[in-house]
């Protein structure tokens, strides 16, 4: 059943708003930081091509990653080169998917997804990031139960000229599970298995998407008021962001 927030949606928890602020910050980064993002996306493309082939029409995972890459302003020719390189390189590095879970300051829940060709190196780097920020890596499953795995599409209000009600109807027709209006964006949530179909429907409707991906959405959010805790949490996130093996970091810190 679709849950569409209307009058109450302005009081809805800032899942979309907080995420949207983060992606706007990422898109405004310098060229070096953008290059690092493109490197990580290239790794995701390589894994998807190896698993399902280079044709996005026959590889839904690759199609979703291409959409994610485009929403991160990755040039089309860079995407094409990454696909061709992965398809033509039989000696390409084999990357493994590995997930780490742990805690930051004041019990902040953190999940780290990585693609690596050396699990020992990645584990050491992730553990070092947590330790330097006063946190610690926990056991598998220790915090993931605090998150819901969902497809999430974010629309920048500045890029969308229609009304919220029109968008809500479009979202409903596309098969989304949830729609929320935030201060500066609209958030569309889907079940993970429905994400590709909903994203394609909205893409066909020419909806401008600032972000489109399957993600981990926190069930509750934690505030940090102590200045040192905030610095430590930011240190963890910065160190993880600098690690080429780390693809995604999810947390429930309400920044």
N, C-alpha and C positions, 0 to 999 in steps of 0.2 A: 504494500500500500504506500502510495506517495505521501510524504509529509511536506506540505508546502506552507512555510511560515508567511503570514500576511501581516496583520497588525502587530503581532508579538515579535516579529522578526528583528525589529530594531533593538530589542533587548537581548537578542541571542548572543551567546558567548562568542568571543572574538576569534573563533577558529579561522574564519576566512580573513578577517581584518589583520590579525597578527601575521598570518602566513603571507598575505598580500604585501604588508610593509616589508617583510623580509625579502620577497622576490624583487620588489622595486629597488631595494638597496643593492641586491646582487646585480641587477641590470645596469646600475649606475657605476659599477666598479671600473677600475682601469683596465687597460688592455692585457696586462700580465695576468690579472685575476680572471678575465674572460677567457684567456688562453688555457688556463687551468681547468675551467669549467668545460671548455670544448674538448680537452684531453679526456676528461672523465666521461663525457657523452660519447666520444669516439670509442672508448673501451666498452661501453654498454652496447653500442652499435655492433662492434666486433663480436661480442658474445651472442647477440641476437641473430646475426648473420650465420654464425657457425652452427647455431641450434636449428634455425629454420629456413636458411637460404636468403639470398640477396633481394628477392622480389617482395616488396612490402604488401603487394596485393595478395600474396600467398603466405605472408608472415605477419600476423597481427601484432606480435610483440615488437617487431621492427617498425611497423607502422606507428605504433604508440610512441616509440622512442624518437622517431623522426619528428612527430608532433611536439614532443617535449623539447627536442633540440631547437626547433623553430621558435618555440615560445621563449627560449633562452637566447634568441637572436643569433643562432649559429647559421652562417651563410649556407645557402643551398649547395654551392659547389664543394664546400667543406664536408657537408653531409654525404654528397655523392662520392667524394674521394674516399671517405671512411668506409662506405659500403663496398666500393670496388676493391679497396685494399684488403678488407676482410675476406671478400669472396675469392680473391686471387692468390692469397698467401696461405699455402697449405702448411707452412711451417710457423704459422702465427702462434703467439703465446697462448697457452691454455689458462684461462682465468677461472678461479673458483669463487662462488658466492659464499660469503661468510657474514654472519651477524653477531654483533656483540651487544650485550645489555648491561646497564649499570646505573650508578647514581652520581649526580652532581651535588653541589652544595645544597643543604637543607632538604635532601631527599629528592631533588629533581630527577625525574625518570628520563633516561637517555637510551636511545636505540641507534646503533651504528651499522649501516649496511656497507659492505666492502666487496670489491672484485679484486682478487689478488692472484699472483703467481708464486707467492711465498707467504704462507699463512703464519710462519714464525715471525717474520719481519712485521707483518701487519698487526699481529696480536701485540707485539712489543710496543709498536708505535701508538696503538690505541690505548694500551694500558698506561703508557707514559703521559698521554694527553689527560687522561682521567686523574692520574696521580698529581700532576703539576697543578691541576685546578682543585685539588682537595676532594676529589671524588674517588670512586673505585668501581672496577668492572665486577659485575656479579655473574651469577649462573644463568644459563639459557632459560628464558621464560620469567625471569625475576621482575621485569617491568612491562613486558609486552602485553600482559593482560589489562594494562591501564590504557591501551590504545585500541582503536578500531581500524582495521584495514579497509580503506575505501578509495574509490576513484574520486578525485577532486578536480574541479575545473573552476578557475577564477577569472572573472571578467572585470576589467578596469572600467569604472563608471565613465571615466573621461573618454574612453574609446567606444562606448556604446551610446547611440543616439536615441534609442527607443525608450519606452516606459518599462517600469519594473513589472507591471501586469502583463505586458506583451511578452516580455522575456520569460515570465513565469509560465505562460501558456506554451511557449516554444519548448521550454525545459520539460514540461509535463509530457508533451507530445513526443519528445525525444526519448522518453523512458527513464528520466532521472528519478532518484529516490527522494532527494531533498533539495530545497532551494531556499537560500537565505540572502537577505539584503543587508549589507554592512555599510558603514559610513562612506567608504571609498570604493567598494567593490561588490560584486555579486558572487556568492559561492554556490556551486552546484555539486551535489554529492551523489555518487552512484555505488552500487555494489561492485566489487572488483571485476566480477565476470561480465558485468554489463557495461563497464567503462568504455571499451573500444567502440561498441555500437553507439552509445550515447555521444561520445566525442565526435564520431563521424557524422552523426545526424546534425549536431550543432555546427560542425565544420561546413556541412552542405548548406546549412541555413546562414552561412557567412557570419557567424558570431565571432567577434574578436576575442580570442582567449589569451589571457596573460600567462596562464599556467594550466597545464593539463597533464595529470599523472596519477598513478595509483600511489597512495601515501598512507601514513599512519597518523590518524587524528586522535589527539588525547581526549579521554573522557572527562577529565578534570584538569584544571590549570593551577599552577603554583606561583605565588608571588615571591619575589626576593626583595627584602627591604634593607638588609645589611649591605653596605657598600663593598666590603671585602668579598661577600658571597657573590655579588654581581660581577666583580672583577674576575673571580675564580671561574665562574660559569662561562664568562666570555672567553677566558683563556682556554678552557676545554674546547669550546666551539671553534676558536681560531686555529688551534693545533690540529683538530680533526679536519678542518677545512683545507689546511695546507697539505694534508697527506693525499698523495695521488691515488692511493688504494681505496680511500673512503669515497663512496658514491653519494650516500645520503645520511643525514643525521636528523633524527626525530627526537623531540623533547617536549615536556609539558611546562616549560618556563613561560610565564606570561610576561614577555619583555616589556 
